[in-house]
């Protein structure tokens, strides 16, 4: 599983460069020249870049389909995330359908990434099947996927673990419908150990996360047995962290890579 490392612009060379997969935010491409230039250079070196529509960061429908395509071209992205509506399957399907019309004449050069939404498991499955039918190349499954708990959903008192388990169980129910022709991506993680659940899932190919960075600068390590997601938000303008924080972030990145490869001690 490939890991896209999300971090401030000033630390892209330190941290994001440790991977050849990147999820690049549209609003950062628009406002930060250094951010855009880093990823443009990475694309010329063969790195795989997905342009994120920044819906999670700044809200739905901030950018038009045409703007997203332009941003994708600016950084040499291989695929672009279509517009979406949080938790609304029908609206998301409609937006992806419209986006497919916009990208009809550039499909050979830029792939389309659709994101799953729905408030109940049936809605999520229906959204998935519609996105497949529309011809998307990649489907994103967000950590925000929180279907109304079914009677057999396992719950956990730790909110971080409970959020992760909700997506794990949703993916278990989705797996019979997943297609080998589609590339599946995990949008964010709240508990790094969630990655271990997907070791035998042949469909999920990548994940992006700011977890390694945000945890590192707040004194947390991604291999903590009782990990809790930091409350701090990622500040893309931050240009300084201590030497100890730098070491912790590097350590956390290595932990994420090991979790993605199922190489943690005690796993099979």
BAVEXRO-905522 format. One record per atom (N, C-alpha, C, O): x, y, z; residue in one letter. Coordinates in steps of 0.2 Angstrom, whole numbers, padded with zeros to 4 digits, always signed. Each point is the difference from the previous one (the first is absolute). Layout:
# residues N
XYZa ...
***
This chain:
# residues 268
+0004-0006+0000x -0004+0006+0000x +0004+0006+0000x +0005+0001+0004x -0006+0004-0009x +0004+0006+0000x -0003+0005+0005x -0006+0000+0002x +0011+0004+0001x -0002+0005+0005x +0001+0007-0002x +0006+0002-0002x -0011+0002+0002x +0001+0007-0002x +0001+0004+0007x -0004+0000+0004x +0010+0004-0003x +0001+0003+0006x -0002+0007+0000x +0003+0004-0004x -0008-0002+0008x -0002+0007+0000x +0004+0004+0005x +0000-0002+0006x +0003+0008-0008x +0003+0004+0005x +0001+0007-0003x -0002+0001-0006x +0004+0004+0010x +0001+0007-0002x +0005+0001-0006x +0004-0005-0001x -0005+0010-0003x +0004+0001-0005x +0007+0000+0001x +0004-0002-0003x -0002+0005+0009x +0007+0001+0002x +0003-0007+0002x +0006+0000+0001x -0010-0005-0001x +0003-0007+0002x -0001-0005-0005x +0001-0006+0001x -0003+0008-0007x -0001-0005-0006x +0006-0004-0002x +0000-0006-0001x +0006+0010+0001x +0006-0003-0002x +0002-0005+0006x +0003-0006-0002x -0004+0007+0008x +0001-0004+0006x -0004-0006+0000x +0003-0006+0000x -0010+0006-0001x -0004-0005+0001x -0004-0003-0006x +0000-0006-0001x -0003+0011-0003x -0004-0003-0006x +0004-0003-0005x -0002-0005-0003x +0009+0007+0003x +0004-0003-0005x +0002-0007+0002x +0003-0004-0005x -0005+0001+0010x +0001-0007+0002x -0004-0005-0003x +0000-0006+0001x -0005+0009-0005x -0005-0004-0004x +0000+0002-0007x +0002+0006-0002x -0004-0010-0003x -0001+0002-0007x -0007+0000-0001x -0002+0000-0006x -0002+0000+0011x -0008+0001-0001x -0002+0006+0004x +0002+0001+0006x -0006+0004-0009x -0002+0006+0003x -0007+0002-0001x -0002-0001-0005x -0001+0003+0011x -0007+0003-0001x +0001+0007+0001x +0002+0003+0005x -0004+0001-0010x +0002+0007-0001x -0007+0004+0001x -0004-0001-0004x +0004+0006+0008x -0006+0004+0001x -0001+0006-0004x +0005+0004-0001x -0011-0004-0002x -0001+0005-0005x +0001+0007+0003x +0003+0005-0004x -0006-0003+0010x +0001+0007+0002x +0007+0002+0002x +0002+0006+0000x +0002-0011+0001x +0007+0001+0001x +0004+0002-0006x +0004+0004-0001x -0006-0008-0005x +0003+0001-0006x -0002+0007-0003x +0004+0004-0003x -0010-0002+0005x -0002+0007-0002x +0004+0006+0004x +0001+0005-0003x +0000-0006+0009x +0003+0005+0004x +0007+0000+0002x +0003+0005+0002x +0000-0011-0003x +0007-0001+0002x +0005-0002-0005x +0000-0006-0002x +0004+0011-0001x +0004-0001-0005x +0005-0006+0001x +0002-0004-0004x +0001+0004+0010x +0005-0005+0002x -0003-0007+0000x +0003-0005-0002x -0009+0005+0005x -0003-0007+0000x -0001-0002-0007x +0001-0006-0001x -0004+0010-0003x -0001-0002-0007x +0006-0002-0003x +0000-0005-0004x +0005+0008+0005x +0007-0001-0004x +0003-0007+0003x +0003-0003-0004x -0004+0002+0010x +0003-0006+0003x -0003-0006-0004x +0003-0005-0002x -0010+0005+0002x -0004-0006-0003x +0001+0000-0008x +0000-0005-0003x +0001+0011+0000x +0001+0000-0007x +0007-0004-0002x +0000-0004-0005x +0005+0006+0009x +0006-0003-0001x +0000-0008+0002x +0003-0004-0004x -0007+0002+0009x -0001-0007+0002x -0003-0004-0006x +0002-0005-0002x -0007+0009-0002x -0003-0004-0005x +0005-0001-0006x -0001-0005-0003x +0005+0010+0002x +0005-0001-0005x +0005-0006+0001x +0003-0002-0005x -0002+0000+0011x +0004-0005+0002x -0004-0007+0000x +0003-0005+0002x -0009+0005-0004x -0004-0006+0000x -0004-0001+0006x -0004-0006+0000x +0003+0010+0005x -0004-0001+0005x -0008+0000-0002x -0001+0003-0004x -0003-0007+0008x -0007+0000-0002x -0003+0005+0004x +0000+0000+0007x -0004+0004-0010x -0003+0006+0004x -0008+0000-0002x -0002+0000-0005x -0002+0000+0011x -0007+0001-0001x -0002+0007+0003x +0003+0002+0005x -0006+0002-0009x -0003+0006+0002x -0006-0001+0004x -0005-0002-0002x +0005+0004+0009x -0006+0000+0004x -0004+0007-0001x +0003+0005-0001x -0009-0006+0001x -0005+0006-0001x +0000+0005+0006x -0003+0005+0000x +0006-0007+0006x +0000+0004+0006x -0006+0001+0003x -0001+0004+0004x -0004-0009-0005x -0007+0001+0003x +0001-0001+0007x -0004+0003+0004x +0008-0008-0001x +0000-0001+0007x +0003+0006+0003x -0001+0001+0006x +0006+0003-0009x +0003+0005+0003x -0004+0007+0000x +0000+0004+0005x -0003-0003-0011x -0003+0007-0001x -0007+0000-0002x -0003+0005-0001x +0000-0011+0001x -0007-0001-0002x -0002-0002-0007x +0005+0000-0004x -0011-0002+0003x -0002-0003-0007x -0001+0006-0005x -0001+0006+0002x +0003-0008-0008x -0002+0005-0006x +0004+0007+0000x -0003+0005-0002x +0009-0005+0005x +0004+0006+0000x +0002+0001-0007x +0001+0005-0002x +0001-0011-0001x +0003+0001-0007x -0004-0004-0005x -0003-0005+0001x +0003+0008-0007x -0004-0003-0005x +0004-0006-0003x +0006+0000+0001x -0009-0004-0005x +0003-0006-0003x +0006+0003-0004x +0006-0003+0000x -0007+0008-0004x +0005+0003-0004x +0006+0002+0004x +0006-0001-0003x -0007+0004+0008x +0006+0003+0005x +0004-0006+0002x +0006+0000+0000x -0010-0005+0002x +0004-0006+0003x +0004-0004-0006x +0006-0002+0002x -0008+0002-0008x +0004-0003-0005x +0006+0005-0001x +0005-0003-0001x -0006+0009+0001x +0006+0005-0001x +0005-0001+0006x +0006+0000-0002x -0008-0001+0008x +0004-0001+0005x +0004-0006-0001x +0006-0001+0002x -0010-0004-0004x +0004-0007-0001x +0005+0001-0005x +0006-0003+0001x -0007+0006-0007x +0005+0001-0005x +0006+0004+0003x +0006-0001-0002x -0008+0006+0006x +0006+0004+0003x +0005-0004+0004x +0006+0002+0000x -0008-0007+0003x +0005-0004+0004x +0001-0007-0003x +0004-0004+0003x -0006+0003-0009x +0001-0006-0004x -0003-0006+0003x +0002-0006+0000x -0008+0007+0003x -0004-0005+0004x -0002-0006-0006x -0002+0002-0005x +0002-0008+0008x -0002-0005-0005x -0008-0001+0001x -0003-0003-0004x +0000+0005+0010x -0007-0001+0000x -0002+0006+0005x +0003+0004+0003x -0010-0002-0004x -0003+0005+0003x -0006-0002+0004x -0004-0004-0003x +0003+0006+0009x -0006-0002+0004x -0006+0005-0002x +0000+0006+0000x -0006-0010-0002x -0006+0004-0002x -0003+0003+0006x +0001-0002+0005x -0005+0007-0007x -0004+0003+0006x -0004-0005+0003x -0002-0005-0003x +0000+0007+0009x -0004-0005+0005x -0005+0004+0004x +0001+0006+0001x -0005-0009+0003x -0004+0003+0005x +0000-0005+0006x -0002-0006+0000x +0005+0008+0006x +0001-0004+0005x -0006-0003+0003x -0005+0003+0001x +0006-0010-0001x -0006-0004+0003x -0006-0001-0004x -0005-0003+0002x +0005+0006-0008x -0006+0000-0005x +0002-0004-0006x +0004+0002-0004x -0006-0008+0004x +0001-0005-0006x -0003+0003-0007x +0004+0000-0005x -0010+0002+0005x -0003+0002-0006x +0003+0007-0003x +0001+0000-0006x +0000+0005+0010x +0004+0006-0002x +0007-0002-0003x +0002+0003-0005x +0001-0007+0009x +0007-0002-0002x +0000-0003-0007x +0004+0001-0004x -0009-0006+0003x +0000-0003-0006x -0002+0005-0006x +0003-0001-0005x -0007+0005+0006x -0002+0005-0005x +0006+0005-0002x +0002+0001-0005x +0002+0000+0011x +0006+0005-0002x +0006-0004-0003x +0003+0003-0005x -0003-0010+0006x +0005-0003-0004x -0002-0001-0007x +0004+0000-0004x -0010-0002+0003x -0003+0000-0007x +0002+0006-0004x +0002+0000-0006x -0004+0006+0009x +0002+0006-0003x +0007+0001-0002x +0002+0002-0005x +0002-0004+0010x +0007+0001+0000x +0003-0005-0006x +0005+0002-0003x -0008-0008+0002x +0002-0004-0005x -0001+0003-0007x +0004-0001-0005x -0009+0005+0005x -0001+0004-0007x +0005+0005-0001x +0002+0000-0006x +0000+0003+0011x +0005+0005-0001x +0007-0003-0002x +0004+0003-0004x -0003-0009+0007x +0007-0003-0001x +0000-0005-0006x +0005-0003-0001x -0011+0003-0003x -0001-0005-0005x +0006+0000-0005x +0002-0005-0003x +0000+0011+0001x +0005+0001-0005x +0008+0000+0002x +0004+0000-0004x -0004-0001+0011x +0007-0001+0002x +0001-0006+0004x +0005-0001+0004x -0009-0004-0005x +0000-0006+0004x +0007-0004-0001x +0002-0004+0004x +0001+0005-0010x +0006-0003-0001x +0006+0002+0004x +0005-0004+0001x -0006+0010+0002x +0006+0003+0003x -0001+0001+0008x +0004+0000+0004x -0011+0001-0002x -0001+0001+0007x -0006-0005+0002x -0005+0000-0003x +0006-0004+0008x -0005-0005+0003x -0004+0004+0005x +0001+0005+0002x -0007-0008-0001x -0005+0003+0004x -0001-0004+0007x +0000-0007+0000x +0000+0010+0005x +0000-0003+0007x -0007+0002+0003x -0002+0006+0000x -0002-0010+0002x -0006+0001+0003x +0000-0002+0007x +0003-0005+0002x -0007+0008+0002x +0000-0001+0008x -0007-0003+0002x -0005+0003-0002x +0005-0008+0006x -0006-0003+0002x -0003+0004+0006x +0003+0003+0004x -0010-0003-0005x -0003+0004+0005x -0007-0004+0002x -0002-0004-0004x -0001+0006+0009x -0006-0003+0002x -0001-0001+0008x +0005+0000+0003x -0011+0001-0001x -0001+0000+0007x -0002-0007+0003x +0001-0001+0006x -0002-0004-0011x -0002-0007+0002x +0004-0004-0004x +0002+0002-0006x -0001-0008+0008x +0004-0005-0004x -0003-0001-0007x +0004-0001-0005x -0010+0001+0004x -0003-0001-0006x +0001+0005-0005x +0001-0001-0006x -0001+0008+0009x +0002+0005-0004x +0007+0000-0003x +0002+0002-0005x +0003-0004+0010x +0007+0000-0002x +0001-0005-0005x +0004+0001-0005x -0007-0007+0005x +0000-0005-0005x -0003+0002-0007x +0003-0001-0005x -0008+0005+0006x -0003+0002-0006x +0004+0006-0004x +0001+0000-0006x +0002+0004+0011x +0005+0005-0003x +0005-0003-0003x +0002+0002-0006x +0001-0007+0009x +0006-0004-0003x -0002-0003-0007x +0004+0001-0005x -0010-0004+0005x -0001-0004-0007x -0002+0006-0005x +0002-0002-0006x -0005+0007+0008x -0001+0006-0005x +0007+0003-0003x +0001+0001-0006x +0004+0000+0011x +0006+0002-0002x +0004-0004-0005x +0003+0002-0005x -0004-0009+0006x +0003-0005-0004x -0003+0001-0007x +0003-0001-0005x -0010+0001+0005x -0003+0000-0006x +0001+0007-0004x +0000+0000-0006x +0002+0005+0009x +0002+0006-0003x +0007+0000-0003x +0001+0004-0004x +0003-0009+0006x +0006-0001-0003x +0006+0004+0004x +0005+0001-0003x -0006+0000+0009x +0006+0003+0004x +0006-0005+0000x -0001-0006-0001x +0007+0009+0002x +0006-0005+0000x +0002-0001+0007x +0002-0006+0002x -0004+0010+0003x +0002-0001+0007x -0006+0002+0004x -0004+0004-0001x +0003-0008+0007x -0005+0002+0005x +0003+0001+0006x +0004-0004+0003x -0006+0010+0000x +0003+0001+0007x -0005-0001+0005x -0006+0001+0000x +0009-0004+0006x -0005-0002+0006x +0003+0004+0006x +0005-0001+0002x -0009+0006+0000x +0003+0005+0005x -0001-0003+0007x -0004-0004+0001x +0008+0006+0003x -0001-0002+0007x -0006+0003+0003x -0002-0002+0005x -0001+0007-0009x -0007+0003+0003x -0006-0005-0002x -0005+0002+0002x +0007-0007-0006x -0005-0005-0001x -0003-0003+0007x +0004-0004+0003x -0009+0006-0001x -0003-0002+0006x -0007-0003-0001x -0005+0004+0002x +0003-0009-0005x -0007-0002-0001x -0003-0001+0007x +0003-0002+0005x -0010+0003-0005x -0004-0001+0005x +0002-0008+0003x -0001-0004-0004x +0003+0004+0010x +0002-0007+0003x -0005-0005-0001x -0006+0001+0002x +0008-0007-0005x -0004-0005-0001x +0000-0004+0007x +0005+0001+0004x -0009-0006-0003x -0001-0004+0006x +0007-0004+0001x +0002+0000+0006x +0001-0002-0011x +0006-0004+0001x +0006+0004-0001x +0006-0003+0000x -0006+0010+0000x +0006+0004+0000x +0003+0000+0007x -0003+0001+0005x +0010-0002-0005x +0004+0000+0006x +0001+0007+0002x +0003+0004-0004x -0004-0002+0010x +0002+0007+0003x +0005-0001+0004x +0002-0005+0003x +0001+0011-0001x +0006+0001+0004x +0000+0006+0004x -0002+0005-0002x +0004-0005+0009x -0001+0006+0004x +0005+0006-0002x -0001+0005+0001x +0006-0007-0004x +0005+0005-0003x -0002+0003-0006x -0001-0004-0005x -0001+0010+0004x -0003+0003-0006x +0004-0001-0006x -0002-0001-0005x +0009+0002+0006x +0005-0001-0006x -0001-0007-0002x -0001-0001-0006x +0001-0004+0010x -0001-0007-0002x -0007-0002-0003x +0000-0003-0005x -0005+0006+0008x -0007-0001-0002x +0000+0003-0007x -0004-0003-0005x +0006+0009+0003x +0000+0003-0007x +0003-0005-0005x -0002-0001-0005x +0008-0001+0007x +0004-0005-0004x -0004-0006-0002x -0001-0003-0005x -0002+0000+0011x -0004-0006-0001x -0006+0000-0004x -0002-0004-0004x -0001+0010+0004x -0006+0002-0004x +0002-0001-0008x -0004-0003-0004x +0010+0006+0002x +0002-0001-0007x +0002-0007-0001x -0002-0003-0006x +0005+0000+0010x +0002-0007-0001x -0006-0005-0001x +0000-0003-0005x -0005+0004+0009x -0006-0004-0001x -0004+0002-0006x -0003-0004-0003x +0003+0011+0001x -0003+0002-0006x +0003-0003-0006x -0003-0003-0005x +0010+0002+0005x +0004-0002-0006x -0002-0008+0000x +0000-0003-0006x +0000+0000+0012x -0002-0007+0000x -0006-0002-0004x -0001-0005-0004x -0004+0009+0005x -0007+0000-0003x +0001+0002-0008x -0004-0003-0004x +0008+0007+0003x +0001+0003-0007x +0004-0005-0004x -0001+0000-0007x +0005-0004+0010x +0005-0004-0004x -0003-0004-0005x +0003-0001-0006x -0009-0003+0007x -0002-0004-0006x -0002+0004-0006x -0001-0003-0005x +0000+0010+0006x -0001+0004-0006x +0006+0003-0003x -0001+0003-0006x +0006-0003+0009x +0006+0003-0003x +0003-0003-0006x -0001-0006-0001x +0004+0010-0003x +0002-0003-0007x +0008+0001-0001x +0003+0005+0002x +0000-0010-0005x +0007+0000-0001x +0002+0005-0005x +0006+0002+0000x -0011+0000-0004x +0002+0006-0005x +0001+0006+0003x +0002+0005-0003x -0005-0004+0010x +0000+0007+0003x +0006+0000+0005x +0001-0005+0003x +0002+0011-0002x +0005+0001+0005x -0004+0003+0006x -0003+0005-0001x +0004-0008+0007x -0003+0003+0006x +0005+0003+0004x +0006-0002+0001x -0008+0008+0002x +0004+0004+0004x -0003+0002+0007x -0006+0001+0000x +0010-0002+0005x -0003+0002+0007x +0002+0007+0001x +0005+0003+0000x -0011+0001+0001x +0001+0008+0001x +0001+0001+0007x -0005+0000+0004x +0011+0001-0002x +0002+0001+0007x -0001-0006+0005x -0003-0005-0002x +0007+0005+0008x -0001-0005+0005x +0000+0004+0007x +0004+0005+0000x -0008-0008+0004x +0001+0003+0007x +0004-0004+0005x +0002+0002+0005x -0002-0009-0007x +0004-0004+0004x +0004-0004-0005x -0002-0004-0004x +0009+0005+0005x +0004-0004-0005x -0001-0007-0001x +0001-0003-0005x -0002+0000+0011x -0001-0008+0000x -0006-0002-0004x +0000-0006-0001x -0004+0010-0001x -0005-0002-0005x +0002-0003-0006x -0003-0004-0003x +0009+0006+0001x +0003-0002-0006x +0001-0008+0000x +0000-0003-0005x +0001+0000+0011x +0001-0007+0000x -0006-0004-0002x +0001-0006-0002x -0007+0009+0003x -0006-0004-0002x +0000-0001-0008x -0004-0004-0002x +0007+0008-0002x +0000+0000-0007x +0005-0004-0003x +0001+0000-0006x +0003-0004+0010x +0006-0004-0003x -0002-0005-0005x +0003-0001-0005x -0009-0002+0006x -0003-0005-0004x -0005+0003-0005x -0003-0004-0004x +0002+0010+0004x -0004+0003-0005x +0004+0002-0006x +0004+0004+0000x -0006-0007-0006x +0004+0001-0006x -0002+0006-0004x +0003+0001-0005x -0008+0002+0007x -0003+0006-0003x +0004+0007+0002x +0001+0004-0005x +0000-0003+0011x +0002+0006+0003x +0008+0001-0002x +0004-0004+0002x -0003+0009-0006x +0007+0001-0002x +0004+0006+0003x +0006+0000+0000x -0010+0005+0003x +0004+0006+0003x -0004+0003+0006x -0006-0002+0001x +0009+0006+0003x -0003+0004+0005x +0004+0006+0001x +0006+0001-0002x -0009+0005+0004x +0003+0006+0001x -0001+0002+0008x -0005-0002+0002x +0010+0005+0001x -0001+0002+0007x +0004+0005+0002x +0006+0001-0002x -0008+0004+0006x +0004+0005+0004x +0002-0003+0007x +0003+0003+0004x -0005-0009-0003x +0001-0003+0007x +0007+0000+0002x +0001+0002+0006x +0004-0004-0010x +0007-0001+0002x +0002+0007+0002x +0004+0001+0005x -0005+0004-0009x +0002+0007+0002x -0003+0003+0006x +0003+0002+0005x -0010-0002-0005x -0004+0003+0006x +0002-0003+0006x +0001+0003+0006x -0001-0010-0006x +0002-0004+0006x +0007+0002+0002x +0001+0000+0006x +0003+0000-0010x +0007+0001+0001x +0001+0007+0004x +0004+0000+0005x -0007+0005-0008x +0002+0006+0003x -0004+0002+0007x +0001+0004+0004x -0006-0009-0003x -0004+0000+0007x +0003-0005+0005x -0004-0001+0005x +0009-0002-0007x +0003-0005+0005x -0003-0007+0000x +0002-0004+0004x -0005+0003-0009x -0003-0007-0001x +0003-0004-0005x +0003+0002-0005x -0003-0009+0007x +0003-0005-0005x -0005-0004-0003x -0005-0002+0004x +0006+0000-0010x -0006-0003-0004x +0000-0008+0002x -0004-0003-0002x +0009+0001+0006x -0001-0007+0002x -0002-0001+0007x +0000-0005+0003x -0003+0011+0000x -0003-0001+0007x -0005-0005+0000x -0005+0000-0004x +0004-0004+0009x -0005-0005+0001x -0007+0003+0000x -0005-0002-0002x +0005+0008+0006x -0007+0003+0001x +0001+0007-0003x -0001+0005+0003x +0001-0005-0010x +0001+0006-0004x -0006+0004+0000x -0006-0003-0001x +0006+0010+0002x -0005+0004-0001x +0002+0006-0005x +0005+0003+0001x -0010-0002-0005x +0002+0005-0005x +0001+0007+0003x -0005+0002+0004x +0010+0001-0006x +0001+0007+0003x -0005+0005-0002x -0003-0001-0006x +0001+0005+0010x -0006+0005-0001x +0003+0006-0005x -0004+0004-0003x +0011-0003+0003x +0003+0005-0003x -0002+0000-0008x +0001-0006-0003x -0002+0011+0000x -0001+0000-0008x +0007+0001-0003x +0005+0004+0003x -0004-0006-0009x +0006+0001-0004x +0001+0007-0002x -0005+0003-0003x +0010+0000+0005x +0002+0007-0002x +0005+0000-0006x +0006-0001+0001x -0009+0002-0007x +0004+0000-0006x +0006+0005+0000x +0005+0000-0004x -0006+0005+0007x +0005+0006+0000x +0005-0001+0005x +0005+0004+0000x -0005-0009+0005x +0005-0001+0005x +0007-0002-0004x +0000-0004-0004x +0005+0008+0007x +0007-0001-0003x +0005-0002+0005x +0006-0001-0002x -0008+0000+0008x +0005-0002+0005x -0003-0006+0005x -0006+0001+0002x +0010-0006-0001x -0002-0005+0005x +0007-0001+0004x +0005+0000-0003x -0006-0003+0009x +0007-0001+0003x +0003-0007-0003x -0003-0003-0003x +0009+0003+0005x +0004-0006-0002x -0003-0007+0003x +0000-0005-0004x -0003+0005+0010x -0003-0006+0002x -0007-0001-0004x -0001-0006-0001x -0002+0011-0001x -0006-0001-0004x +0001-0003-0006x -0003-0004-0003x +0009+0007+0000x +0002-0002-0007x +0001-0008+0000x -0001-0004-0004x +0005+0002+0010x +0001-0007+0000x -0006-0005+0001x -0001-0005-0003x -0004+0008+0007x -0006-0003+0001x -0004-0001-0006x -0003-0005-0002x +0003+0010-0002x -0004+0000-0007x +0003-0005-0004x -0003-0004-0003x +0010+0004+0002x +0004-0005-0004x -0002-0007+0003x -0001-0005-0004x +0001+0004+0010x -0002-0007+0003x -0007-0002-0002x -0001-0006-0002x -0004+0011+0003x -0007-0002-0002x +0000-0002-0007x -0005-0004-0002x +0008+0008-0002x +0000-0002-0008x +0002-0007-0001x -0003-0004-0003x +0008+0002+0007x +0003-0007-0001x -0005-0005+0003x -0001-0006-0003x -0003+0008+0008x -0005-0005+0003x -0006+0000-0005x -0002-0006-0001x +0000+0011-0002x -0005+0000-0005x +0002-0005-0005x -0005-0004-0003x +0011+0005+0000x +0002-0005-0005x +0000-0007+0002x -0002-0004-0004x +0004+0003+0010x +0000-0007+0002x -0007-0003+0001x -0001-0006-0001x -0004+0010+0004x -0006-0002+0000x -0004-0001-0006x -0003-0005-0001x +0005+0009-0004x -0003-0001-0007x +0003-0007-0003x -0003-0003-0004x +0009+0001+0006x +0003-0006-0002x -0001-0006+0004x +0002-0006-0001x -0006+0007+0007x -0001-0005+0005x +0006-0003+0003x +0001-0006+0001x +0004+0011+0000x +0007-0002+0003x +0000+0001+0008x +0006-0001+0002x -0011+0003+0001x +0000+0002+0007x +0001-0007+0004x -0003-0005-0002x +0007+0005+0007x +0001-0005+0005x -0006-0003+0002x -0004+0004+0003x +0003-0011-0003x -0006-0003+0002x -0006-0001-0005x -0005-0003+0001x +0006+0006-0007x -0004-0001-0005x +0002-0006-0005x +0006-0002+0001x -0011-0001-0005x +0002-0005-0004x +0000+0002-0007x +0001-0004-0005x 
***
